[in-house]
């Protein structure tokens, strides 16, 4: 087995077929534009509209920021490599990209759990909801999500820095993915795999279990509501969050929660492209199309813009 102490890595990209490079670049650029635009609109509306200044939309605004950061970290390598023709990345740069990618993903798991707790309090304990979910509590929960999400990845990153020995410096992926890097390890892959599973339990299964428990309590409370309209409204309120949770967990678990020998990077990187773009792209659509408050805020914002342009044209005349 060849062993290499690498100074830089070569990122193969999504495909090696030259004819597909330009269409894939245009597709990734379009998706990236949609993600940034959609999440920026959601974040802006929540900031400027007083009706959206409550705990649920506070968490949603942070989710939009996370989606934009996560997509930028993963997608920029595809865009930069096509424009500049550069496919190499330094060892430290690759590790940094992987660290931020996994950290943002962990933060999103924790944030979705905090959002499920928010819905649990709003439906199961509405009389004390605003007292419990005060501004101070929201900031504490949000800070815990960000801090814990960035700290829990440190052991894996530290282990990779200690190994620094790889069979090759060519990563069969479109960014510095953890699974792709594990495939190249000379040794300690077994240790890395077990550490990854242990961390997955804390950052994946524990938040998922808490989310499931929250929604079990929510569903039990909803069925106790005598009014069919009240039950429908409660289900409607939670459906957006449940949709996002389902999409994220299914794609991540299908990709990561498998034994390392079953990994097939040629197909897995297309699954990675799916989960790095699908959830961030769908989040603004799901939360806006299924949310009357967001739609009302967007309509009000558009009307203000139209009135402002009309007033500018009138003054210019």
Phi, psi and omega per residue, in radians:
X1 nan 2.193 3.094
X2 -1.267 2.400 3.135
X3 -2.133 2.346 -3.060
X4 -2.343 2.235 2.980
X5 -1.621 1.865 -2.928
X6 -1.628 2.591 2.991
X7 -1.784 -0.402 3.098
X8 -2.628 2.858 3.125
X9 -2.053 2.679 3.039
X10 -1.850 2.090 3.130
X11 -1.590 2.013 -3.076
X12 -1.173 -0.587 -3.114
X13 1.657 -3.053 -3.074
X14 -1.240 -0.697 -3.137
X15 -2.616 2.682 3.095
X16 -1.651 -0.116 -3.077
X17 -1.308 2.046 -3.073
X18 -1.036 -0.635 -3.090
X19 -1.149 -0.383 -3.093
X20 -1.668 -0.118 -3.070
X21 -1.081 -0.867 -3.114
X22 -1.150 -0.811 3.098
X23 -1.066 -0.683 3.135
X24 -1.175 -0.691 3.092
X25 -1.050 -0.804 -3.133
X26 -1.130 -0.666 3.120
X27 -1.143 -0.817 3.141
X28 -1.107 -0.715 3.133
X29 -1.106 -0.725 3.126
X30 -1.134 -0.776 3.134
X31 -1.105 -0.764 3.135
X32 -1.073 -0.721 3.110
X33 -1.099 -0.750 3.134
X34 -1.101 -0.758 -3.117
X35 -1.113 -0.852 -3.109
X36 -1.137 -0.757 -3.119
X37 -1.150 -0.850 -3.102
X38 -1.084 -0.819 -3.122
X39 -1.246 -0.545 3.082
X40 -1.158 -0.687 3.105
X41 -1.104 -0.800 3.115
X42 -1.030 -0.827 -3.124
X43 -1.086 -0.751 -3.127
X44 -1.123 -0.791 -3.122
X45 -1.075 -0.712 -3.130
X46 -1.167 -0.601 -3.129
X47 -1.254 -0.682 -2.984
X48 -1.665 -0.350 -3.084
X49 -1.703 2.038 -3.116
X50 -1.066 -0.472 -3.141
X51 -1.167 -0.331 -3.115
X52 -1.765 0.206 3.136
X53 -1.570 1.271 3.066
X54 -2.504 2.950 -3.025
X55 -0.948 -0.752 -3.081
X56 -1.043 -0.769 -3.111
X57 -1.375 -0.412 3.009
X58 -1.086 -0.794 3.095
X59 -1.163 -0.667 3.139
X60 -1.123 -0.666 3.110
X61 -1.116 -0.678 3.091
X62 -1.198 -0.594 3.062
X63 -1.095 -0.685 3.100
X64 -1.114 -0.745 3.102
X65 -1.087 -0.776 3.121
X66 -1.045 -0.780 -3.131
X67 -1.087 -0.715 3.125
X68 -1.163 -0.733 3.131
X69 -1.144 -0.805 -3.103
X70 -1.089 -0.788 -3.140
X71 -1.149 -0.704 3.126
X72 -1.089 -0.745 -3.134
X73 -1.103 -0.709 -3.059
X74 -1.496 -0.622 -3.021
X75 -1.525 -0.395 -3.031
X76 -1.131 -0.502 3.137
X77 -1.117 -0.681 3.113
X78 -1.139 -0.799 -3.092
X79 -1.202 -0.771 -3.111
X80 -1.170 -0.729 -3.108
X81 -1.122 -0.608 3.135
X82 -1.266 -0.762 -3.093
X83 -1.216 -0.780 -3.054
X84 -1.612 -0.330 -3.067
X85 1.378 0.025 -3.118
X86 -1.541 2.207 3.126
X87 -2.001 -0.040 -3.128
X88 -1.637 2.595 3.078
X89 -2.460 2.463 -3.109
X90 -1.133 2.777 3.135
X91 -1.017 -0.839 -3.133
X92 -1.162 -0.643 3.106
X93 -1.137 -0.686 3.120
X94 -1.142 -0.784 3.140
X95 -1.127 -0.672 3.124
X96 -1.127 -0.753 3.111
X97 -1.076 -0.780 3.127
X98 -1.099 -0.707 -3.132
X99 -1.077 -0.859 -3.108
X100 -1.188 -0.642 3.125
X101 -1.062 -0.896 -3.117
X102 -1.188 -0.636 -3.130
X103 -1.127 -0.799 3.105
X104 -1.083 -0.642 3.116
X105 -1.159 -0.748 3.090
X106 -1.099 -0.718 3.094
X107 -1.052 -0.641 -3.128
X108 -1.202 -0.697 3.058
X109 -0.997 -0.840 -3.110
X110 -1.169 -0.664 3.135
X111 -1.139 -0.721 3.103
X112 -1.108 -0.570 3.063
X113 -1.177 -0.745 3.093
X114 -1.097 -0.642 3.114
X115 -1.190 -0.628 3.082
X116 -1.182 -0.636 3.075
X117 -1.136 -0.682 3.081
X118 -1.058 -0.783 3.116
X119 -1.166 -0.616 3.097
X120 -1.071 -0.812 -3.141
X121 -1.176 -0.693 -3.095
X122 -1.127 -0.601 -3.071
X123 -1.696 -0.694 -3.064
X124 -1.563 -0.382 -3.133
X125 -2.463 1.066 -3.008
X126 -1.161 -0.526 -3.092
X127 -1.174 -0.539 -3.111
X128 -1.888 0.170 -3.031
X129 -1.047 -0.913 -3.077
X130 -1.203 -0.437 3.096
X131 -1.286 -0.795 -3.126
X132 -1.235 -0.850 -3.114
X133 -1.567 1.058 3.086
X134 -1.295 2.989 3.111
X135 -1.038 -0.655 -3.142
X136 -1.145 -0.736 3.130
X137 -1.157 -0.703 3.119
X138 -1.065 -0.770 3.123
X139 -1.120 -0.701 3.125
X140 -1.113 -0.800 3.124
X141 -1.093 -0.755 -3.115
X142 -1.167 -0.714 3.113
X143 -1.108 -0.708 3.119
X144 -1.092 -0.692 3.120
X145 -1.079 -0.809 -3.113
X146 -1.198 -0.817 -3.072
X147 -1.162 -0.854 -3.122
X148 -1.136 -0.659 3.123
X149 -1.063 -0.635 3.141
X150 -1.458 -0.461 -3.117
X151 -1.403 -0.606 -3.011
X152 -1.209 -0.306 -3.136
X153 -1.488 -0.280 -3.036
X154 -0.990 -0.773 -3.136
X155 -1.005 -0.726 3.126
X156 -1.137 -0.773 3.140
X157 -1.111 -0.706 3.129
X158 -1.102 -0.706 3.136
X159 -1.138 -0.695 3.113
X160 -1.132 -0.698 3.110
X161 -1.137 -0.592 3.121
X162 -1.240 -0.579 -3.115
X163 -1.305 -1.108 3.097
X164 0.914 0.419 3.140
X165 -2.250 2.177 -3.031
X166 -2.342 2.629 3.111
X167 -1.192 -0.481 -3.122
X168 -2.727 2.859 3.081
X169 -1.846 0.218 -3.139
X170 -1.764 2.039 -3.130
X171 -1.690 2.069 -3.129
X172 -1.441 1.238 -3.110
X173 -2.831 3.070 3.107
X174 -1.762 -0.004 2.955
X175 -2.707 3.092 -3.096
X176 -1.358 1.405 -3.105
X177 -1.445 2.531 -3.099
X178 -1.106 -0.763 -3.135
X179 -1.129 -0.717 3.124
X180 -1.116 -0.652 3.127
X181 -1.238 -0.628 3.111
X182 -1.080 -0.567 3.111
X183 -1.103 -0.427 -3.054
X184 -1.667 -0.099 -3.063
X185 -1.128 2.384 3.060
X186 -1.261 -0.679 -3.089
X187 -2.606 3.087 3.082
X188 1.101 0.288 3.079
X189 -1.127 -0.625 3.119
X190 -1.107 -0.788 3.111
X191 -1.104 -0.739 3.138
X192 -1.106 -0.728 -3.131
X193 -1.101 -0.767 -3.136
X194 -1.198 -0.656 3.091
X195 -1.126 -0.661 3.119
X196 -1.136 -0.702 3.119
X197 -1.165 -0.708 3.130
X198 -1.091 -0.790 3.129
X199 -1.171 -0.586 3.111
X200 -1.112 -0.573 3.107
X201 -1.124 -0.790 -3.090
X202 -1.270 -0.661 -3.033
X203 -1.716 -0.233 -3.119
X204 -1.960 -1.109 -3.042
X205 -1.246 -0.667 3.133
X206 -1.126 -0.882 3.059
X207 -1.050 -0.673 3.123
X208 -1.120 -0.724 3.129
X209 -1.100 -0.745 3.117
X210 -1.133 -0.663 3.098
X211 -1.127 -0.771 3.126
X212 -1.094 -0.781 3.126
X213 -1.073 -0.708 3.115
X214 -1.052 -0.776 -3.076
X215 -1.360 -0.423 2.993
X216 -1.108 -0.805 3.096
X217 -1.123 -0.686 3.128
X218 -1.101 -0.804 -3.122
X219 -1.121 -0.713 3.105
X220 -1.083 -0.702 3.125
X221 -1.190 -0.683 -3.121
X222 -1.107 -0.716 -3.121
X223 -1.207 -0.268 3.088
X224 -1.460 -0.238 3.121
X225 -1.246 2.227 -3.071
X226 -1.304 -0.618 -3.107
X227 -1.341 2.238 3.087
X228 -1.163 -0.584 3.083
X229 -1.138 -0.671 3.100
X230 -1.157 -0.707 3.106
X231 -1.124 -0.753 -3.138
X232 -1.102 -0.725 3.133
X233 -1.116 -0.702 3.128
X234 -1.152 -0.768 3.098
X235 -1.093 -0.717 -3.123
X236 -1.100 -0.669 -3.138
X237 -1.118 -0.652 -3.058
X238 -1.580 -0.248 -3.005
X239 -1.120 -0.641 -3.131
X240 -1.089 -0.842 -3.126
X241 -1.125 -0.725 3.117
X242 -1.085 -0.678 3.119
X243 -1.093 -0.789 3.132
X244 -1.115 -0.788 3.127
X245 -1.049 -0.773 -3.108
X246 -1.099 -0.832 -3.111
X247 -1.080 -0.795 -3.083
X248 -1.159 -0.866 -3.070
X249 -1.176 -0.671 -3.129
X250 -1.119 -0.819 -3.117
X251 -1.179 -0.704 -3.116
X252 -1.206 -0.778 -3.122
X253 -1.165 -0.653 3.108
X254 -1.127 -0.501 -3.080
X255 -1.581 -0.777 -2.983
X256 -1.716 -0.577 -3.025
X257 -1.514 1.072 3.082
X258 -2.444 2.760 3.034
X259 -1.090 2.527 -3.095
X260 -0.990 -0.657 -3.134
X261 -1.090 -0.349 -3.107
X262 -1.517 -0.046 -3.127
X263 -1.192 2.342 3.030
X264 -2.216 1.734 -2.965
X265 -1.146 -0.506 3.135
X266 -1.098 -0.625 3.097
X267 -1.642 -0.551 -3.106
X268 -1.142 -0.537 -3.114
X269 -1.239 -0.413 3.039
X270 -1.307 -0.589 3.025
X271 -1.159 -0.685 3.090
X272 -1.072 -0.726 3.091
X273 -1.067 -0.589 3.131
X274 -1.155 -0.898 -3.055
X275 -1.352 -0.393 3.093
X276 -1.361 -0.285 -3.122
X277 -2.042 -0.575 -3.010
X278 -1.147 -0.953 -3.096
X279 -1.113 -0.857 3.099
X280 -1.064 -0.534 -3.132
X281 -1.362 -0.616 -3.083
X282 -1.450 -0.447 -3.088
X283 -0.945 -0.888 3.122
X284 -1.086 -0.643 -3.134
X285 -1.168 -0.816 -3.111
X286 -1.087 -0.826 -3.066
X287 -1.323 -0.398 3.139
X288 -1.539 -0.755 -3.107
X289 -1.210 -0.500 -3.084
X290 -1.810 0.250 -3.071
X291 -2.291 2.009 -3.102
X292 -1.167 -0.651 -3.113
X293 -1.128 -0.752 3.138
X294 -1.157 -0.736 3.119
X295 -1.112 -0.696 3.116
X296 -1.153 -0.690 3.125
X297 -1.160 -0.687 3.117
X298 -1.146 -0.749 3.125
X299 -1.092 -0.724 3.122
X300 -1.126 -0.705 3.136
X301 -1.131 -0.754 3.128
X302 -1.109 -0.746 3.125
X303 -1.079 -0.694 3.106
X304 -1.117 -0.707 3.126
X305 -1.110 -0.746 -3.133
X306 -1.134 -0.767 3.124
X307 -1.118 -0.660 3.130
X308 -1.140 -0.751 3.125
X309 -1.129 -0.688 3.117
X310 -1.109 -0.712 3.135
X311 -1.168 -0.626 3.106
X312 -1.159 -0.749 3.118
X313 -1.119 -0.705 -3.130
X314 -1.132 -0.748 3.141
X315 -1.163 -0.666 -3.125
X316 -1.120 -0.584 3.114
X317 -1.270 nan nan
